[in-house]
């Protein structure tokens, strides 16, 4: 039996640097990355690899031609959709160890038609004042680490080792 893993879903991401950063976070947390096309870049683009450093080859990434293809290939996926418009905060959700955290494209977010259809799955990260949104890779990190925290940081090893010195006992 395989250990459940978190999943990040990017709906039509536009910026390779964001996706590269998100890929690096996914590699560091053993999280799967799902990309729903169209993408605003090519997966072999230098900018995405630079942002993901040398971790991109360790990443479990799947692409889909559209949202319906994603649903068809992930039946029963427990979705949480990040949107600035949701009444419920991301900390009010209870995340399953194999849930799917979905984020929209940088310029427009997740289409409102999907938000209305999945209203109970919508969550937001609170922000001050007239700020429209956070950077996509920051939003992913915030929500992913909350979901991982709720599940006891499964299989994530505390490092605790300094490079040259040692911690005092």
Backbone torsions as a table, in degrees:
resi	resn	phi	psi	omega
1	UNK	NA	134.1	-179.1
2	UNK	-86.8	148.7	177.9
3	UNK	-73.4	134.9	177.2
4	UNK	-59.3	145.6	179.0
5	UNK	-130.7	145.4	174.6
6	UNK	-67.8	159.9	-179.0
7	UNK	-135.8	133.7	172.1
8	UNK	-109.5	131.2	178.9
9	UNK	-117.5	123.2	175.7
10	UNK	-108.6	118.7	179.9
11	UNK	-88.8	108.6	176.8
12	UNK	51.6	53.4	179.2
13	UNK	-61.6	145.4	-174.1
14	UNK	-109.5	-27.1	-171.7
15	UNK	-110.9	119.8	-177.8
16	UNK	-62.0	-32.8	-179.7
17	UNK	-64.0	-42.7	178.1
18	UNK	-62.7	-46.8	-179.0
19	UNK	-65.1	-36.8	175.8
20	UNK	-63.0	-44.9	177.0
21	UNK	-62.3	-42.0	178.9
22	UNK	-65.0	-40.7	176.6
23	UNK	-59.8	-40.3	177.9
24	UNK	-63.5	-43.4	177.0
25	UNK	-62.8	-41.8	178.3
26	UNK	-63.3	-42.2	178.4
27	UNK	-63.1	-39.5	-178.2
28	UNK	-70.5	-18.8	-176.5
29	UNK	-117.0	7.2	-178.7
30	UNK	57.0	42.6	-178.7
31	UNK	-105.7	139.4	177.4
32	UNK	-78.0	146.5	177.0
33	UNK	-116.4	128.3	180.0
34	UNK	-118.2	126.6	-178.2
35	UNK	-116.5	120.8	178.7
36	UNK	-97.7	121.7	-178.5
37	UNK	-76.0	160.4	5.5
38	UNK	-78.4	147.1	175.5
39	UNK	-95.3	149.6	179.1
40	UNK	-86.1	18.3	-174.9
41	UNK	-165.5	171.6	174.4
42	UNK	-97.8	142.5	-178.1
43	UNK	-65.5	-19.0	178.2
44	UNK	-95.8	9.6	-179.5
45	UNK	-64.9	142.1	-177.5
46	UNK	-59.9	-39.0	-176.9
47	UNK	-62.3	-37.5	-179.7
48	UNK	-70.7	-39.3	179.5
49	UNK	-70.0	-37.8	179.0
50	UNK	-63.5	-44.4	179.9
51	UNK	-67.7	-33.2	179.6
52	UNK	-86.1	1.2	-177.4
53	UNK	51.7	-144.1	-177.7
54	UNK	-92.7	20.8	-178.0
55	UNK	-95.7	-8.5	-172.5
56	UNK	-59.9	-34.6	-179.6
57	UNK	-72.0	-13.5	177.7
58	UNK	-92.0	-0.2	-172.8
59	UNK	-88.8	136.3	173.3
60	UNK	-93.1	99.0	-175.2
61	UNK	-123.2	137.6	178.6
62	UNK	-130.0	138.9	176.0
63	UNK	-109.8	153.0	-178.4
64	UNK	-133.6	146.2	-178.0
65	UNK	-74.2	-24.2	176.3
66	UNK	-167.3	179.0	-176.8
67	UNK	-63.4	-38.0	179.3
68	UNK	-63.8	-39.0	176.1
69	UNK	-60.8	-42.1	176.6
70	UNK	-58.9	-49.1	-179.9
71	UNK	-61.4	-43.0	-179.1
72	UNK	-62.3	-36.9	-175.8
73	UNK	-90.4	-6.4	178.2
74	UNK	-133.5	62.2	-176.8
75	UNK	-61.8	137.7	179.0
76	UNK	76.2	10.4	-179.9
77	UNK	-59.1	128.4	177.0
78	UNK	-85.9	104.8	-174.2
79	UNK	-93.9	144.1	167.3
80	UNK	-129.0	121.0	-175.8
81	UNK	-104.3	121.9	179.1
82	UNK	-83.7	125.4	177.4
83	UNK	-151.7	143.8	178.0
84	UNK	-69.9	-11.0	-174.4
85	UNK	-94.1	-6.1	-174.7
86	UNK	-72.7	143.5	175.4
87	UNK	-75.6	-26.1	-176.0
88	UNK	-94.3	135.0	177.4
89	UNK	-79.5	154.7	-177.9
90	UNK	-61.9	-26.2	179.4
91	UNK	-77.9	-11.2	179.0
92	UNK	-88.6	-8.5	178.9
93	UNK	-87.1	152.7	173.1
94	UNK	-109.9	112.1	-172.9
95	UNK	-91.2	130.2	174.6
96	UNK	-75.2	155.6	-176.4
97	UNK	-67.7	-11.2	179.0
98	UNK	-127.6	30.8	-177.6
99	UNK	-76.2	171.3	-178.5
100	UNK	-118.8	114.3	177.5
101	UNK	-95.7	117.2	-173.2
102	UNK	-108.9	138.2	-178.5
103	UNK	-132.3	143.6	-178.2
104	UNK	-89.3	175.6	-179.5
105	UNK	-67.1	154.8	-172.9
106	UNK	-58.0	-38.1	-173.9
107	UNK	-83.2	-20.3	-172.3
108	UNK	-143.1	-8.2	-177.9
109	UNK	73.6	-160.9	177.3
110	UNK	-81.2	136.4	179.9
111	UNK	-55.8	140.2	-177.6
112	UNK	-60.3	-28.6	177.7
113	UNK	-60.5	-39.4	177.6
114	UNK	-72.9	-38.6	179.4
115	UNK	-60.9	-42.7	179.6
116	UNK	-66.3	-41.3	-179.8
117	UNK	-65.5	-33.8	-178.0
118	UNK	-114.0	39.2	-174.1
119	UNK	-50.4	-43.6	-177.9
120	UNK	-68.5	-17.2	-178.4
121	UNK	-94.0	-0.8	-174.8
122	UNK	-86.1	133.1	177.6
123	UNK	-136.6	158.6	180.0
124	UNK	-133.5	156.6	172.2
125	UNK	-98.9	123.3	-177.3
126	UNK	-67.3	145.0	179.3
127	UNK	-139.3	157.9	-178.4
128	UNK	-91.1	142.8	168.6
129	UNK	61.2	-138.8	-173.3
130	UNK	-94.5	16.2	178.3
131	UNK	-67.6	127.9	-176.1
132	UNK	-76.3	-41.5	-176.9
133	UNK	-166.6	165.3	173.4
134	UNK	-92.7	166.6	172.9
135	UNK	-61.0	141.4	-176.2
136	UNK	-57.7	-46.6	-177.8
137	UNK	-67.1	-32.0	175.0
138	UNK	-67.1	-42.7	179.2
139	UNK	-61.3	-43.0	178.3
140	UNK	-60.8	-46.7	-178.3
141	UNK	-62.0	-43.2	-179.8
142	UNK	-58.8	-51.9	-176.2
143	UNK	-71.8	-40.1	-179.3
144	UNK	-62.3	-44.8	-179.2
145	UNK	-68.9	-29.1	173.0
146	UNK	-67.0	-44.4	178.7
147	UNK	-63.3	-42.2	177.8
148	UNK	-64.7	-41.9	178.6
149	UNK	-59.2	-46.0	-179.6
150	UNK	-60.4	-27.2	-178.6
151	UNK	-100.9	15.0	175.6
152	UNK	76.5	24.5	-178.9
153	UNK	48.4	61.6	-174.6
154	UNK	-58.3	129.4	175.4
155	UNK	61.4	9.5	177.1
156	UNK	-90.7	123.2	-175.9
157	UNK	-88.8	131.7	171.8
158	UNK	-71.6	132.7	-177.2
159	UNK	-79.1	-66.2	173.6
160	UNK	66.2	2.7	-178.4
161	UNK	-104.4	129.3	173.2
162	UNK	-80.5	161.4	-179.5
163	UNK	-75.0	-50.0	-174.3
164	UNK	-109.7	-32.4	-174.9
165	UNK	-110.4	179.6	177.1
166	UNK	-126.5	150.5	176.2
167	UNK	-67.8	145.7	174.4
168	UNK	-75.2	141.7	-178.8
169	UNK	-68.9	NA	NA
